[in-house]
Amino acid sequence: MPIARTSRLSVRASPSELARWKSVARHLGHATTAHWIRALLTTSELVGDNG
């Protein structure tokens, strides 16, 4: 069952930044950059990092 989304995060990035982020996400085993960002946000939330 899909997770209901209640908000959207928008980031401005150059095409080269997007390509680099996609590469890093795939290297770390994530199917998409969005999955990687969600994992980063979840990890940050779990460790109590507000930055």
mmCIF file of the N, C-alpha and C atoms, coordinates in Angstrom:
data_MODEL
# 
_entry.id   MODEL 
# 
loop_
_atom_site.group_PDB 
_atom_site.id 
_atom_site.type_symbol 
_atom_site.label_atom_id 
_atom_site.label_alt_id 
_atom_site.label_comp_id 
_atom_site.label_asym_id 
_atom_site.label_entity_id 
_atom_site.label_seq_id 
_atom_site.pdbx_PDB_ins_code 
_atom_site.Cartn_x 
_atom_site.Cartn_y 
_atom_site.Cartn_z 
_atom_site.occupancy 
_atom_site.B_iso_or_equiv 
_atom_site.pdbx_formal_charge 
_atom_site.auth_seq_id 
_atom_site.auth_comp_id 
_atom_site.auth_asym_id 
_atom_site.auth_atom_id 
_atom_site.pdbx_PDB_model_num 
ATOM 1   N N  . MET A 1 1  ? 0.849  -1.177 0.000   1.00 0.00 ? 1  MET A N  1 
ATOM 2   C CA . MET A 1 1  ? 0.000  0.000  0.000   1.00 0.00 ? 1  MET A CA 1 
ATOM 3   C C  . MET A 1 1  ? 0.895  1.241  0.000   1.00 0.00 ? 1  MET A C  1 
ATOM 4   N N  . PRO A 1 2  ? 0.679  2.191  -0.911  1.00 0.00 ? 2  PRO A N  1 
ATOM 5   C CA . PRO A 1 2  ? 1.514  3.390  -0.978  1.00 0.00 ? 2  PRO A CA 1 
ATOM 6   C C  . PRO A 1 2  ? 1.348  4.261  0.257   1.00 0.00 ? 2  PRO A C  1 
ATOM 7   N N  . ILE A 1 3  ? 2.412  4.951  0.606   1.00 0.00 ? 3  ILE A N  1 
ATOM 8   C CA . ILE A 1 3  ? 2.375  5.890  1.721   1.00 0.00 ? 3  ILE A CA 1 
ATOM 9   C C  . ILE A 1 3  ? 1.719  7.178  1.238   1.00 0.00 ? 3  ILE A C  1 
ATOM 10  N N  . ALA A 1 4  ? 0.761  7.704  2.008   1.00 0.00 ? 4  ALA A N  1 
ATOM 11  C CA . ALA A 1 4  ? 0.109  8.959  1.651   1.00 0.00 ? 4  ALA A CA 1 
ATOM 12  C C  . ALA A 1 4  ? 1.084  10.113 1.862   1.00 0.00 ? 4  ALA A C  1 
ATOM 13  N N  . ARG A 1 5  ? 1.216  10.955 0.869   1.00 0.00 ? 5  ARG A N  1 
ATOM 14  C CA . ARG A 1 5  ? 2.095  12.116 0.955   1.00 0.00 ? 5  ARG A CA 1 
ATOM 15  C C  . ARG A 1 5  ? 1.264  13.349 1.284   1.00 0.00 ? 5  ARG A C  1 
ATOM 16  N N  . THR A 1 6  ? 1.717  14.142 2.235   1.00 0.00 ? 6  THR A N  1 
ATOM 17  C CA . THR A 1 6  ? 0.967  15.328 2.633   1.00 0.00 ? 6  THR A CA 1 
ATOM 18  C C  . THR A 1 6  ? 1.672  16.617 2.261   1.00 0.00 ? 6  THR A C  1 
ATOM 19  N N  . SER A 1 7  ? 2.905  16.541 1.799   1.00 0.00 ? 7  SER A N  1 
ATOM 20  C CA . SER A 1 7  ? 3.615  17.747 1.395   1.00 0.00 ? 7  SER A CA 1 
ATOM 21  C C  . SER A 1 7  ? 4.648  17.386 0.337   1.00 0.00 ? 7  SER A C  1 
ATOM 22  N N  . ARG A 1 8  ? 5.213  18.420 -0.275  1.00 0.00 ? 8  ARG A N  1 
ATOM 23  C CA . ARG A 1 8  ? 6.195  18.227 -1.336  1.00 0.00 ? 8  ARG A CA 1 
ATOM 24  C C  . ARG A 1 8  ? 7.410  19.084 -1.032  1.00 0.00 ? 8  ARG A C  1 
ATOM 25  N N  . LEU A 1 9  ? 8.579  18.519 -1.237  1.00 0.00 ? 9  LEU A N  1 
ATOM 26  C CA . LEU A 1 9  ? 9.842  19.228 -1.057  1.00 0.00 ? 9  LEU A CA 1 
ATOM 27  C C  . LEU A 1 9  ? 10.367 19.605 -2.430  1.00 0.00 ? 9  LEU A C  1 
ATOM 28  N N  . SER A 1 10 ? 10.717 20.862 -2.591  1.00 0.00 ? 10 SER A N  1 
ATOM 29  C CA . SER A 1 10 ? 11.230 21.332 -3.873  1.00 0.00 ? 10 SER A CA 1 
ATOM 30  C C  . SER A 1 10 ? 12.645 21.869 -3.681  1.00 0.00 ? 10 SER A C  1 
ATOM 31  N N  . VAL A 1 11 ? 13.532 21.471 -4.571  1.00 0.00 ? 11 VAL A N  1 
ATOM 32  C CA . VAL A 1 11 ? 14.927 21.913 -4.495  1.00 0.00 ? 11 VAL A CA 1 
ATOM 33  C C  . VAL A 1 11 ? 15.357 22.400 -5.873  1.00 0.00 ? 11 VAL A C  1 
ATOM 34  N N  . ARG A 1 12 ? 15.958 23.555 -5.926  1.00 0.00 ? 12 ARG A N  1 
ATOM 35  C CA . ARG A 1 12 ? 16.496 24.047 -7.188  1.00 0.00 ? 12 ARG A CA 1 
ATOM 36  C C  . ARG A 1 12 ? 17.911 23.516 -7.334  1.00 0.00 ? 12 ARG A C  1 
ATOM 37  N N  . ALA A 1 13 ? 18.175 22.928 -8.475  1.00 0.00 ? 13 ALA A N  1 
ATOM 38  C CA . ALA A 1 13 ? 19.499 22.352 -8.716  1.00 0.00 ? 13 ALA A CA 1 
ATOM 39  C C  . ALA A 1 13 ? 19.810 22.432 -10.205 1.00 0.00 ? 13 ALA A C  1 
ATOM 40  N N  . SER A 1 14 ? 21.084 22.519 -10.497 1.00 0.00 ? 14 SER A N  1 
ATOM 41  C CA . SER A 1 14 ? 21.507 22.530 -11.896 1.00 0.00 ? 14 SER A CA 1 
ATOM 42  C C  . SER A 1 14 ? 21.413 21.115 -12.464 1.00 0.00 ? 14 SER A C  1 
ATOM 43  N N  . PRO A 1 15 ? 21.377 20.996 -13.782 1.00 0.00 ? 15 PRO A N  1 
ATOM 44  C CA . PRO A 1 15 ? 21.353 19.657 -14.384 1.00 0.00 ? 15 PRO A CA 1 
ATOM 45  C C  . PRO A 1 15 ? 22.533 18.789 -13.936 1.00 0.00 ? 15 PRO A C  1 
ATOM 46  N N  . SER A 1 16 ? 23.698 19.398 -13.761 1.00 0.00 ? 16 SER A N  1 
ATOM 47  C CA . SER A 1 16 ? 24.856 18.606 -13.324 1.00 0.00 ? 16 SER A CA 1 
ATOM 48  C C  . SER A 1 16 ? 24.704 18.145 -11.878 1.00 0.00 ? 16 SER A C  1 
ATOM 49  N N  . GLU A 1 17 ? 24.104 18.970 -11.027 1.00 0.00 ? 17 GLU A N  1 
ATOM 50  C CA . GLU A 1 17 ? 23.845 18.550 -9.644  1.00 0.00 ? 17 GLU A CA 1 
ATOM 51  C C  . GLU A 1 17 ? 22.856 17.388 -9.615  1.00 0.00 ? 17 GLU A C  1 
ATOM 52  N N  . LEU A 1 18 ? 21.788 17.495 -10.395 1.00 0.00 ? 18 LEU A N  1 
ATOM 53  C CA . LEU A 1 18 ? 20.797 16.422 -10.445 1.00 0.00 ? 18 LEU A CA 1 
ATOM 54  C C  . LEU A 1 18 ? 21.413 15.113 -10.911 1.00 0.00 ? 18 LEU A C  1 
ATOM 55  N N  . ALA A 1 19 ? 22.266 15.198 -11.926 1.00 0.00 ? 19 ALA A N  1 
ATOM 56  C CA . ALA A 1 19 ? 22.935 13.991 -12.435 1.00 0.00 ? 19 ALA A CA 1 
ATOM 57  C C  . ALA A 1 19 ? 23.840 13.392 -11.365 1.00 0.00 ? 19 ALA A C  1 
ATOM 58  N N  . ARG A 1 20 ? 24.559 14.230 -10.640 1.00 0.00 ? 20 ARG A N  1 
ATOM 59  C CA . ARG A 1 20 ? 25.454 13.743 -9.575  1.00 0.00 ? 20 ARG A CA 1 
ATOM 60  C C  . ARG A 1 20 ? 24.661 13.092 -8.456  1.00 0.00 ? 20 ARG A C  1 
ATOM 61  N N  . TRP A 1 21 ? 23.562 13.727 -8.045  1.00 0.00 ? 21 TRP A N  1 
ATOM 62  C CA . TRP A 1 21 ? 22.731 13.162 -6.984  1.00 0.00 ? 21 TRP A CA 1 
ATOM 63  C C  . TRP A 1 21 ? 22.149 11.819 -7.409  1.00 0.00 ? 21 TRP A C  1 
ATOM 64  N N  . LYS A 1 22 ? 21.725 11.734 -8.667  1.00 0.00 ? 22 LYS A N  1 
ATOM 65  C CA . LYS A 1 22 ? 21.193 10.470 -9.178  1.00 0.00 ? 22 LYS A CA 1 
ATOM 66  C C  . LYS A 1 22 ? 22.260 9.386  -9.129  1.00 0.00 ? 22 LYS A C  1 
ATOM 67  N N  . SER A 1 23 ? 23.471 9.740  -9.508  1.00 0.00 ? 23 SER A N  1 
ATOM 68  C CA . SER A 1 23 ? 24.583 8.793  -9.493  1.00 0.00 ? 23 SER A CA 1 
ATOM 69  C C  . SER A 1 23 ? 24.879 8.309  -8.071  1.00 0.00 ? 23 SER A C  1 
ATOM 70  N N  . VAL A 1 24 ? 24.916 9.244  -7.141  1.00 0.00 ? 24 VAL A N  1 
ATOM 71  C CA . VAL A 1 24 ? 25.182 8.893  -5.739  1.00 0.00 ? 24 VAL A CA 1 
ATOM 72  C C  . VAL A 1 24 ? 24.078 7.996  -5.196  1.00 0.00 ? 24 VAL A C  1 
ATOM 73  N N  . ALA A 1 25 ? 22.823 8.352  -5.490  1.00 0.00 ? 25 ALA A N  1 
ATOM 74  C CA . ALA A 1 25 ? 21.690 7.550  -5.013  1.00 0.00 ? 25 ALA A CA 1 
ATOM 75  C C  . ALA A 1 25 ? 21.780 6.116  -5.525  1.00 0.00 ? 25 ALA A C  1 
ATOM 76  N N  . ARG A 1 26 ? 22.064 5.959  -6.801  1.00 0.00 ? 26 ARG A N  1 
ATOM 77  C CA . ARG A 1 26 ? 22.166 4.615  -7.394  1.00 0.00 ? 26 ARG A CA 1 
ATOM 78  C C  . ARG A 1 26 ? 23.344 3.854  -6.783  1.00 0.00 ? 26 ARG A C  1 
ATOM 79  N N  . HIS A 1 27 ? 24.467 4.547  -6.599  1.00 0.00 ? 27 HIS A N  1 
ATOM 80  C CA . HIS A 1 27 ? 25.651 3.916  -6.007  1.00 0.00 ? 27 HIS A CA 1 
ATOM 81  C C  . HIS A 1 27 ? 25.347 3.389  -4.599  1.00 0.00 ? 27 HIS A C  1 
ATOM 82  N N  . LEU A 1 28 ? 24.500 4.118  -3.875  1.00 0.00 ? 28 LEU A N  1 
ATOM 83  C CA . LEU A 1 28 ? 24.144 3.722  -2.507  1.00 0.00 ? 28 LEU A CA 1 
ATOM 84  C C  . LEU A 1 28 ? 22.989 2.719  -2.460  1.00 0.00 ? 28 LEU A C  1 
ATOM 85  N N  . GLY A 1 29 ? 22.523 2.288  -3.642  1.00 0.00 ? 29 GLY A N  1 
ATOM 86  C CA . GLY A 1 29 ? 21.513 1.238  -3.691  1.00 0.00 ? 29 GLY A CA 1 
ATOM 87  C C  . GLY A 1 29 ? 20.073 1.714  -3.740  1.00 0.00 ? 29 GLY A C  1 
ATOM 88  N N  . HIS A 1 30 ? 19.857 2.995  -3.977  1.00 0.00 ? 30 HIS A N  1 
ATOM 89  C CA . HIS A 1 30 ? 18.496 3.526  -4.056  1.00 0.00 ? 30 HIS A CA 1 
ATOM 90  C C  . HIS A 1 30 ? 18.040 3.546  -5.506  1.00 0.00 ? 30 HIS A C  1 
ATOM 91  N N  . ALA A 1 31 ? 16.765 3.219  -5.726  1.00 0.00 ? 31 ALA A N  1 
ATOM 92  C CA . ALA A 1 31 ? 16.225 3.174  -7.086  1.00 0.00 ? 31 ALA A CA 1 
ATOM 93  C C  . ALA A 1 31 ? 16.105 4.565  -7.695  1.00 0.00 ? 31 ALA A C  1 
ATOM 94  N N  . THR A 1 32 ? 15.823 5.557  -6.858  1.00 0.00 ? 32 THR A N  1 
ATOM 95  C CA . THR A 1 32 ? 15.654 6.927  -7.351  1.00 0.00 ? 32 THR A CA 1 
ATOM 96  C C  . THR A 1 32 ? 16.298 7.909  -6.384  1.00 0.00 ? 32 THR A C  1 
ATOM 97  N N  . THR A 1 33 ? 16.503 9.114  -6.877  1.00 0.00 ? 33 THR A N  1 
ATOM 98  C CA . THR A 1 33 ? 17.015 10.179 -6.009  1.00 0.00 ? 33 THR A CA 1 
ATOM 99  C C  . THR A 1 33 ? 16.008 10.464 -4.894  1.00 0.00 ? 33 THR A C  1 
ATOM 100 N N  . ALA A 1 34 ? 14.723 10.427 -5.224  1.00 0.00 ? 34 ALA A N  1 
ATOM 101 C CA . ALA A 1 34 ? 13.689 10.678 -4.212  1.00 0.00 ? 34 ALA A CA 1 
ATOM 102 C C  . ALA A 1 34 ? 13.769 9.670  -3.070  1.00 0.00 ? 34 ALA A C  1 
ATOM 103 N N  . HIS A 1 35 ? 13.978 8.397  -3.390  1.00 0.00 ? 35 HIS A N  1 
ATOM 104 C CA . HIS A 1 35 ? 14.113 7.381  -2.336  1.00 0.00 ? 35 HIS A CA 1 
ATOM 105 C C  . HIS A 1 35 ? 15.313 7.685  -1.450  1.00 0.00 ? 35 HIS A C  1 
ATOM 106 N N  . TRP A 1 36 ? 16.409 8.114  -2.057  1.00 0.00 ? 36 TRP A N  1 
ATOM 107 C CA . TRP A 1 36 ? 17.611 8.445  -1.298  1.00 0.00 ? 36 TRP A CA 1 
ATOM 108 C C  . TRP A 1 36 ? 17.355 9.629  -0.365  1.00 0.00 ? 36 TRP A C  1 
ATOM 109 N N  . ILE A 1 37 ? 16.709 10.671 -0.884  1.00 0.00 ? 37 ILE A N  1 
ATOM 110 C CA . ILE A 1 37 ? 16.417 11.854 -0.061  1.00 0.00 ? 37 ILE A CA 1 
ATOM 111 C C  . ILE A 1 37 ? 15.489 11.488 1.092   1.00 0.00 ? 37 ILE A C  1 
ATOM 112 N N  . ARG A 1 38 ? 14.468 10.651 0.812   1.00 0.00 ? 38 ARG A N  1 
ATOM 113 C CA . ARG A 1 38 ? 13.581 10.212 1.896   1.00 0.00 ? 38 ARG A CA 1 
ATOM 114 C C  . ARG A 1 38 ? 14.364 9.460  2.968   1.00 0.00 ? 38 ARG A C  1 
ATOM 115 N N  . ALA A 1 39 ? 15.296 8.619  2.540   1.00 0.00 ? 39 ALA A N  1 
ATOM 116 C CA . ALA A 1 39 ? 16.111 7.873  3.503   1.00 0.00 ? 39 ALA A CA 1 
ATOM 117 C C  . ALA A 1 39 ? 16.971 8.818  4.326   1.00 0.00 ? 39 ALA A C  1 
ATOM 118 N N  . LEU A 1 40 ? 17.550 9.830  3.681   1.00 0.00 ? 40 LEU A N  1 
ATOM 119 C CA . LEU A 1 40 ? 18.356 10.808 4.408   1.00 0.00 ? 40 LEU A CA 1 
ATOM 120 C C  . LEU A 1 40 ? 17.518 11.563 5.429   1.00 0.00 ? 40 LEU A C  1 
ATOM 121 N N  . LEU A 1 41 ? 16.331 11.982 5.033   1.00 0.00 ? 41 LEU A N  1 
ATOM 122 C CA . LEU A 1 41 ? 15.456 12.714 5.952   1.00 0.00 ? 41 LEU A CA 1 
ATOM 123 C C  . LEU A 1 41 ? 15.016 11.836 7.113   1.00 0.00 ? 41 LEU A C  1 
ATOM 124 N N  . THR A 1 42 ? 14.705 10.586 6.839   1.00 0.00 ? 42 THR A N  1 
ATOM 125 C CA . THR A 1 42 ? 14.296 9.658  7.892   1.00 0.00 ? 42 THR A CA 1 
ATOM 126 C C  . THR A 1 42 ? 15.439 9.415  8.859   1.00 0.00 ? 42 THR A C  1 
ATOM 127 N N  . THR A 1 43 ? 16.632 9.205  8.339   1.00 0.00 ? 43 THR A N  1 
ATOM 128 C CA . THR A 1 43 ? 17.803 8.981  9.184   1.00 0.00 ? 43 THR A CA 1 
ATOM 129 C C  . THR A 1 43 ? 18.071 10.197 10.065  1.00 0.00 ? 43 THR A C  1 
ATOM 130 N N  . SER A 1 44 ? 17.977 11.382 9.479   1.00 0.00 ? 44 SER A N  1 
ATOM 131 C CA . SER A 1 44 ? 18.193 12.615 10.219  1.00 0.00 ? 44 SER A CA 1 
ATOM 132 C C  . SER A 1 44 ? 17.162 12.758 11.335  1.00 0.00 ? 44 SER A C  1 
ATOM 133 N N  . GLU A 1 45 ? 15.922 12.428 11.028  1.00 0.00 ? 45 GLU A N  1 
ATOM 134 C CA . GLU A 1 45 ? 14.840 12.503 12.012  1.00 0.00 ? 45 GLU A CA 1 
ATOM 135 C C  . GLU A 1 45 ? 15.089 11.533 13.162  1.00 0.00 ? 45 GLU A C  1 
ATOM 136 N N  . LEU A 1 46 ? 15.548 10.329 12.852  1.00 0.00 ? 46 LEU A N  1 
ATOM 137 C CA . LEU A 1 46 ? 15.772 9.320  13.880  1.00 0.00 ? 46 LEU A CA 1 
ATOM 138 C C  . LEU A 1 46 ? 16.917 9.669  14.806  1.00 0.00 ? 46 LEU A C  1 
ATOM 139 N N  . VAL A 1 47 ? 17.933 10.369 14.311  1.00 0.00 ? 47 VAL A N  1 
ATOM 140 C CA . VAL A 1 47 ? 19.068 10.712 15.156  1.00 0.00 ? 47 VAL A CA 1 
ATOM 141 C C  . VAL A 1 47 ? 18.879 12.057 15.849  1.00 0.00 ? 47 VAL A C  1 
ATOM 142 N N  . GLY A 1 48 ? 17.745 12.716 15.598  1.00 0.00 ? 48 GLY A N  1 
ATOM 143 C CA . GLY A 1 48 ? 17.451 13.958 16.274  1.00 0.00 ? 48 GLY A CA 1 
ATOM 144 C C  . GLY A 1 48 ? 18.207 15.154 15.737  1.00 0.00 ? 48 GLY A C  1 
ATOM 145 N N  . ASP A 1 49 ? 18.646 15.103 14.488  1.00 0.00 ? 49 ASP A N  1 
ATOM 146 C CA . ASP A 1 49 ? 19.376 16.212 13.885  1.00 0.00 ? 49 ASP A CA 1 
ATOM 147 C C  . ASP A 1 49 ? 18.370 17.187 13.285  1.00 0.00 ? 49 ASP A C  1 
ATOM 148 N N  . ASN A 1 50 ? 18.337 18.392 13.811  1.00 0.00 ? 50 ASN A N  1 
ATOM 149 C CA . ASN A 1 50 ? 17.403 19.399 13.312  1.00 0.00 ? 50 ASN A CA 1 
ATOM 150 C C  . ASN A 1 50 ? 17.992 20.253 12.216  1.00 0.00 ? 50 ASN A C  1 
ATOM 151 N N  . GLY A 1 51 ? 19.221 20.011 11.820  1.00 0.00 ? 51 GLY A N  1 
ATOM 152 C CA . GLY A 1 51 ? 19.886 20.844 10.814  1.00 0.00 ? 51 GLY A CA 1 
ATOM 153 C C  . GLY A 1 51 ? 19.679 20.316 9.491   1.00 0.00 ? 51 GLY A C  1 
# 
